[in-house]
Amino acid sequence: MTAQCDPVVEFYELVQGTPSVLGRLMQIAAFWNSETGRYERGLSDRYRTSEMDKALTRWHRAFFVDWLSSSLSEKERDAAVYWASSASTREPGKKLRDLGEGAIPPLVRAEERQLFLQDMAFLQALL
């Protein structure tokens, strides 16, 4: 199948165009609707399918795990890329840790959540 025929492949290629893992986390997290328990917020009808929801669930978790398993220097570089690429779209005064809270996938373990938030607070101090 080509990207034009398969919405899941097409969407994955769009997500992969985001230059940082943190940016991909933020991008996917923005689609999460906690009221319905689905990834659907802001998606066009073409992407509102059960297959897409499953794919976004997998990708969100995979990018989160990729981030957690990265070294501190990799995280610092990745966060700098994200911060630079999102400068025009982020809210003034919004802290990286605050933004990171929204990037955490649903149903992660408390330890993973804490580690991620500690990363964000540490990186905020470096950037």
N, C-alpha and C positions, 0 to 999 in steps of 0.2 A: 504494500500500500504506500501511496505517496502522502506527503504532508497535506496536500490539498484535499485528499479524499478522507483522511482520518482526522477528525477534530482533536483527538487526544495527542497524536503525533504533532500536529500543527501547533497546538498549545504548548507542548513540551519544548518545541523549537523556539517559541517566543520567550518562554521562561529562561531557557539557556542563553538567550541574548542579554540577560541581565549580567553585568560584569562582576558581581560578587555573590558569594554564598549567602551572606547576610541580606543582600538585596533580594535574592530569590526567596529567602524565608519571609521577608517583609511582604513581597509581592503575593505569595501564596496565602499567607495569613490574612491578607486583606479580603480574600474571598470567603473566609470562614464566617458562617452565620451561627452564632451560639444558640439562637432561639430555635433553629430547625435542626442543628447538628449536621449541617451539610456545607460544602463549599459551593456557594451560589451567589453571594453578594457581589453585585456588579458584573456578573457574567451574562453574556448574551445567550439567547435560547440555544444557539448552536452548541454551546459548551455546558448547558444545564442538563447533563445526563448522568445516570448512575455510574457509567463507565468513567466519566470525567471526575465525578466525586471520589471514586475509588483511586483514581490516578493521583489526584491532588492530595489525598490522604497519604498515599505512599511517598510522594515527592516531598511533602512537607516534613514528614518524619525523616526521610533520607537526608535532606539538606540539613536538618537539625542535628542529626548524628554526625554528618560530615563536619559540621561546625565544631561540635564538642570534641571530636577526635583530632582536630587540627592542633598544631603547636601554637604556642603563644605568639610567636613571630608571624606565623601564617594568619592568625586571627587579627593581629594588628594591621597587617597589610590589607587584608580583606575589608576590615572595618574602615580603613582609610579610603579605599576605593569606593565603598558604599557611601561614606560620608561626603566625599567629593562629588560623586555622581548624583546625590540626592539633595545637594545644598539648595537648589532652587525650589524644591518641592516640600521640604520639611518645614514644620512650624518653627518660627523663631523661638529660641530658648529651649526647645525640646531636647531633652538629654537622651543620649544613646541608650542608657539603661531603660528609660521610660518607653522608648520606641521598641526596644528588645522584648519587653514584656508582652507586647502584642504579637510577636513573631513566634512565640512558643506554641507548638502544636497542642491540640487538646489531648488529654489523657497521658501526658508524660509523667514519669515518676518525679516525686518531690526532689530527689537528689539531682536529677537532670535539670529541673527548673532552677534550682538554687545555683548549680554550677554555671548555667547559662547567664543568669542575672549577675553573678559575681564577675564573669567575663566582661559583661557589658559595663559594669561599674569600673572595673580596672581599665578597660580600653578608653572609657570616657576621660579618665584622668590622664592617659597618654596622649589622646588627641586633643 
